[in-house]
Amino acid sequence: MNLKVVYFTRTGNSKRVAEKIASKLNADLIQISDHHNWKGLIGYIRAGFYSTVDKKVKMTLSQPIESYDELIVVSPLWAGGAAPAIRAFFKMFPKNKSHLVITSIGSTIKDRIGYLSLTDIVQREHREDEVIDTLVSKIKEI
Ligand SMILES: Cc1cc2nc3c(=O)[nH]c(=O)nc-3n(C[C@H](O)[C@H](O)[C@H](O)COP(=O)(O)O)c2cc1C
């Protein structure tokens, strides 16, 4: 199966998770960028604002996604939803061919409909590797 792992990250958690999944599935790893500076406290506040009011961003990919069977899309949870760059990604790529993986501190994503699967990696639960292994086994079975 032709699988691509796509991720957006602000502080590296979603990147780490995406790297582990891509390595276990031997899949291409593609970074989404939105060219905003979300760093520091000001960036955090701006990120919260963008997420809360669903403000649109433009996203670019580190390499083009031409052909694939399924996508694994890794995003941080921002104010209860996927990061704006991931929302922009799903305007161009289908949810129903995507396994969504959400990294967060303690809560889970509200809008859970339409994906091939949805996996929450909640830092407070300290189960990152176990949850990744379960997802990878499920994808390999399909
Ligand atoms: C603007 C913003 C909003 C966030 N909202 C939530 C939230 O609602 N629930 C939660 O558990 N974590 C929330 N977080 C924490 C991130 O989801 C978490 O740290 C994530 O793993 C960061 O991923 P990254 O390192 O790939 O950027 C938020 C972080 C940011 C920057």
PDBQT file of the ligand as one rigid body, heavy atoms in Angstrom, charges set to zero:
ROOT
HETATM    1  C1  LIG A 201      -2.992  27.394  20.456  1.00  0.00    +0.000 C 
HETATM    2  C2  LIG A 201      -2.903  26.069  21.151  1.00  0.00    +0.000 A 
HETATM    3  C3  LIG A 201      -4.060  25.483  21.642  1.00  0.00    +0.000 A 
HETATM    4  C4  LIG A 201      -3.983  24.246  22.297  1.00  0.00    +0.000 A 
HETATM    5  N1  LIG A 201      -5.137  23.673  22.723  1.00  0.00    +0.000 NA
HETATM    6  C5  LIG A 201      -5.090  22.479  23.368  1.00  0.00    +0.000 A 
HETATM    7  C6  LIG A 201      -6.296  21.846  23.805  1.00  0.00    +0.000 A 
HETATM    8  O1  LIG A 201      -7.423  22.325  23.578  1.00  0.00    +0.000 OA
HETATM    9  N2  LIG A 201      -6.187  20.676  24.499  1.00  0.00    +0.000 N 
HETATM   10  C7  LIG A 201      -4.966  20.086  24.760  1.00  0.00    +0.000 A 
HETATM   11  O2  LIG A 201      -4.943  19.032  25.388  1.00  0.00    +0.000 OA
HETATM   12  N3  LIG A 201      -3.808  20.640  24.293  1.00  0.00    +0.000 NA
HETATM   13  C8  LIG A 201      -3.846  21.821  23.615  1.00  0.00    +0.000 A 
HETATM   14  N4  LIG A 201      -2.683  22.407  23.171  1.00  0.00    +0.000 N 
HETATM   15  C9  LIG A 201      -1.413  21.696  23.363  1.00  0.00    +0.000 C 
HETATM   16  C10 LIG A 201      -0.958  20.956  22.095  1.00  0.00    +0.000 C 
HETATM   17  O3  LIG A 201      -2.030  20.309  21.450  1.00  0.00    +0.000 OA
HETATM   18  C11 LIG A 201       0.083  19.881  22.403  1.00  0.00    +0.000 C 
HETATM   19  O4  LIG A 201       1.120  20.406  23.164  1.00  0.00    +0.000 OA
HETATM   20  C12 LIG A 201       0.594  19.289  21.105  1.00  0.00    +0.000 C 
HETATM   21  O5  LIG A 201       1.143  18.010  21.343  1.00  0.00    +0.000 OA
HETATM   22  C13 LIG A 201       1.633  20.181  20.453  1.00  0.00    +0.000 C 
HETATM   23  O6  LIG A 201       2.054  19.592  19.263  1.00  0.00    +0.000 OA
HETATM   24  P1  LIG A 201       3.336  20.113  18.477  1.00  0.00    +0.000 P 
HETATM   25  O7  LIG A 201       4.496  19.975  19.434  1.00  0.00    +0.000 OA
HETATM   26  O8  LIG A 201       3.444  19.214  17.306  1.00  0.00    +0.000 OA
HETATM   27  O9  LIG A 201       3.111  21.539  18.100  1.00  0.00    +0.000 OA
HETATM   28  C14 LIG A 201      -2.727  23.608  22.487  1.00  0.00    +0.000 A 
HETATM   29  C15 LIG A 201      -1.571  24.232  22.002  1.00  0.00    +0.000 A 
HETATM   30  C16 LIG A 201      -1.649  25.426  21.320  1.00  0.00    +0.000 A 
HETATM   31  C17 LIG A 201      -0.418  26.069  20.769  1.00  0.00    +0.000 C 
ENDROOT
TORSDOF 0
